[in-house]
Amino acid sequence: MDNRTNRRRFLASAGSSFGAAWIATHWPSIAAAHAHSTAMAVDPLSSTLEFLTADEARDIDAIAAQIIPTDDTPGAREAGALYFIDRSLGTWAAAMAEPLRAGLREFRAGFAAGHPGLEFASADSASQIAYLAEVDQTNFFGSMRLLTLLGMFALPAYGGNRDSLGWRLMGFEDTHVYSPPFGYYDRGYPGFTVPKDGA
């Protein structure tokens, strides 16, 4: 099984793990965070952080980019996950903000202990992946995984999943038939006309 198939299966299973009721409860704030993330990713020269410091953002961005990396397809960085996370921590995910910030401090200290003078965001990919494998059972990594995945998936109309890249990674095609009739219940409605082929 190739890496792309493994990645697609992981993303599909991760996406289905979020409870619909939980997402519905927080949807207005999630949607606002997605809109913010897209605006920042589209125009990086005007990117501003609302919650994270620049130092924190570098490592958060690097972690997200390893959770959903860029390879032959776009990843979390292209989806604007950093800015989604930043906005989320100041809005619907405010309860996670300080625990995540404390977890990030511990994460950075642990990395620095094994890599003196080197920040996680500046390390090579192999070193980053090796360290993430050491901490992938921590609450901090669990929170980062959740926020990164949320920053990757959603209706594109809400700002995340830009260009439907998250859906494409899962192999999901957003198709819908818009030509009436839509179902048995309105098939006989006289106002509908079904176009003929070539019309």
Order of alpha helices (4+ residues) and beta strands (2+ residues): alpha-alpha-alpha-alpha-alpha-alpha-alpha-alpha
